[in-house]
Every structure is written in structure tokens, then in C-alpha cells.
Amino acid sequence: NSIRSQILRKELQLKMKSVVLPNQDITSNISYKNLTNPNYRIYKLSQTELEDFNDKSAMDFVKSLLKKRPIVENQIDILEKNDYQFHSMDINLPKLECGTYFILFSKDDKFSHKMEELPAFHYFQVSRLSFVTTKENNDFVVYVLDRESGLPVKDVNVNIFKRSYNYNKNKYVNTTIKDLTTDENGIVKVPNTSHNAFHINLFKDNDMLLSDSHFYNYKNENSGR
């Protein structure tokens, strides 16, 4: 019955930062129930693959992920409790280079295509870049900072773009409004964008930071990522 199935259901929840530093141990936390040795895979995604994710259902995207070769596959050793309760533990994920990633968990090492067999998945980025935004004298200003030291980062490509649905392609597409480069103080000023919502992506050498936040040039409020 439904009560029994709820009690016996295998569950896992993951808590971790959405952006972590490159080449450092990644500390995260899992809460689990009725699991003994869950496995996880980490997949590295290109920007194009990530945009593809936005156009698919979660299940369809997971199916396409499972066709890719993971860069990491590990098992988590859990002390079996058999008490049908949630338990929590910290886990360390391996050091990763800059990029965008998905981590996918499975109740075992089979990684079935069934959603109930895959209790959790999570998108995260590895980047040294961060930014804050503010309004100064009616200018929309972006400050790009090193995520670890907080110091300004110069020569960062700040891509200002809008995201809209293309009915001919039946998908969302990104259209660049302006490409800017940070000065020695890590600053760019965004020109007026006719009050339309826009997004911000950062690129420097092999590092990038993709933002899913909306920004508006006419709102006088501080925000960041």
C-alpha cells in the first residue's frame, strides 16, 4: 500500500554550493533513507549542452546525461541503519577544474533510466570568478571579483545577453546585447538596455561563470552571484 511504499522508499537529498572553487576538495552533505551504498557520477557539460538542458524535461535530460561518459564515478559507503529514518553525513567530492557540471546519484551502481532509481541530481559550477552589481549615478555597474580572495579581476569578458523563445527553433536562444571587458578595478558599466531583463555571463581564459539571474538596468537594487 501507499503508506508502506513511502516508508520503504529510497531517498537521497544533496546540499552543496552552486559554485565552488577549482582544484579544491568539494564538501557537501547528503541526507538519505533506506540506502546502503549509493553511487554518484559527475558529468562535465559544455555551454551548449547546458542550454540543451533548459529545453528538456528533467527525465529527458537525465537520459541524455546517462549516454555521456562521466568524468568521475564513485560509491559512497554508508553504515546501514535499517530504521527507515533519514540520516545525514558529509562527503568530499573530488577536486575539479573550471567548468559546469552535473552530479547524478543512483541507489546502486546500475544507474537505471527510471527516475525513482535516481534519487538526486544537482547542477553546479567550478569557477574562481564572482560578481556583484549595483547602481551608481544611474549606471548599472558590475564588479568582478576573485571568489577566494575578493580582489578585483581585470580583463574578464562580461557577456550581457537576453534569453527568449525562438518559435522557429522551438527552443530558448541567447542573444548577445553587449560584450564588455573589466578594467583594472574589475569594473564594467552596462549601457541602457531599454529596460528589458538581461543576464550576465563571465569568461576569462579557461574559466567561466554562467548566471541564471535576471537583471534590469532601471532598478536601483544591489545583487550578486
N, C-alpha and C positions, 0 to 999 in steps of 0.2 A: 504493500500500500504506500501512499504518498508519504506518510509520517516515517515509515521505515526507510524509504529511499532517501529522505532528507537526512536522517541520522547517519546512514552509511555512505552518503555522497562524499567523494574525494574532492577536497577543495584546497586551493593554494592562492595566497594573495602576496604580492610583492610590493615592497616600499623601497624606492631608491630615487635619487635625484634625477631630474630630467636632463641635466647637463653635468658632466664630470670631467675632471682633468685628464689629459693624456698621460700614458705611461706611469700611472699610479694605481695602486690597489683600489678597487671599487667596492666600498662597503654598502651592503644592502640588507634588508630584513625580510624574511618570509614568515607568514602565518599559514599554518597548514592543519588539515584534519584528515584522518584516515589514509595518510600516505606513509610509505616506508622509505622508498628510495627514488624520489622524483629525479628526473633528468632535465637538463636545460641545454639549449643550443643558442648561440649568438650568431646573427647574420649581419654582415655589413651591407648597407644599401647605398646605391648611387642616388643623386638628387632626382634623377628621372624615375627610378624605382619608388622613391618616396612619394613623388607626385602621383604615381600609379596607385599607391596605397589609398590616397584620398578619394580615388574614383571607384573603389571596390568596397564591397561589404567586408566586414571583419573576417568572415569564414572564407570568402574567396581569396582574400589577401593571404591568409594563413596557408591555404592550399598552394598558392604560388610560392610562398616562402619555403615550404617543405620540398619544393623542387630544386631549390638552390643548395649549394654546398655551404654548410656552416663553417665559420672560422674557428669556433670553439664548440665542443660538446663535452659535457661533464655530468657526473652523477653527484647528487647531494646525499650524504649519509645522514639519515635521521634515526634517532633512537625510537624504536617502535613503542607506542603507548597503548594502543588498543582500547582507548577510553572514549572514543567518539567526540573528543573535545578539540578545540583549537589550541595549538601550541605555536610558539614563536621562537625564532633563532636568527642570529646574524650570520650572513655568509659573505665571503670575499670573492668577487668576480675577478678574473684575470685583468692585467694591465692591457690597455688597448691604445692604438694610435688614433689620431684625429679622424673623425668621421661620424656618420649616422648609423645607428644600429637598432636591431630588434632582438630582444631576448624572448625565447619561447620555451615554456615549461611543459613537460609531459609527466603523467603519473608513472610512466615506466620508460624504457629505452626504445619503445616502438614508434612513438610519435605518430599516432593514428590521425587520420583526417577528420575524425569525429570531434566536434567541439568539446563535448563533455570529457574527452580523454586529455584535453589540453587546458588545464585549469587556469593558466595565466599567460599573457604576453604583454610586453611593455616596450615602447619606443623610447630611445634615449640618444643623446649626442655626447661626443667626446670632443672638447674644444678648450682652448686657452682663452678664447675671446668672450667678452661680455659687453653689454652696453646699457646705458641709462639715457632717457630722453627728458627734455624739459623745454619750456617756452622761455625765451629771453628776448624782450623787446619785440614781441610778436613773431620772432623767428622760432622755428622748430629745430632744436639742436640735439644732435646725437653725440654722446661721449662714449668712445670705445675704450674699454679698459682690459688689462690683463686679469683674467679670472682669479689668479692666485695672488698676485702682488697688488692689484688695484691700480697699477701705474697705467698712464695713457699709452695707447698703441698707435703709432703713425703708419701711413701707407696701407691702410685697410680699405678694400673696396666695399663701399656701403651701397648695396643694391636696393633701391626703392622701387617697389613693384605693386601692381594691383592683381587681384585674383578674381576672375569672372568665368561664368559658364559659357562655353562655346557650343551652341546648339548644332552646328555643322559637324563638330567632332564628338558631340555627346560627352563632353568631359570639361573639367575646370582647367583653365590655362593661366599661366603667369605672363603678364606683360610689363616690361620694364618701363618705369616712369622716368627714372634718372639714375645714373651711376655716379657716385661721388667717392672721393678719396680723403681719408682723415689727414689732418695736418699734424705737426709735431706734438700738438697737445691732444691728439686723439679725437679731434672735433670735426664734424661736418654740420653745415646748416642746410636744411631741406627746403627747397623752394616751394612756394604755394602750389598745392595740388588740387585747386578748385574744390576744396573741402571734401573730397572723396576719401574714403578709407584706403589706407595703403599698408603694406607690410615691409619689413626690413630684414634683409639677409646680409651677413658679413662674410668676406672672403679675404684671406691673406695666406699666400704660399699654399701649403697643403692643409690649411686649417679653414674651417667654415663654421658659421653659426646660423642656423635657419630658424626664424622666428615665426610662430603661428599667431602672434598678437596683431590686433588691428591698431593703427594709429591714425589720428586726424590732425590736420595742420591747424585747425581753428580752436581746438580745445586747449584750455590752459591748465593742464594737469601733468604731474610727473609720473613716469612709469619706467619699467626696465625689464631686463631679462638676464 
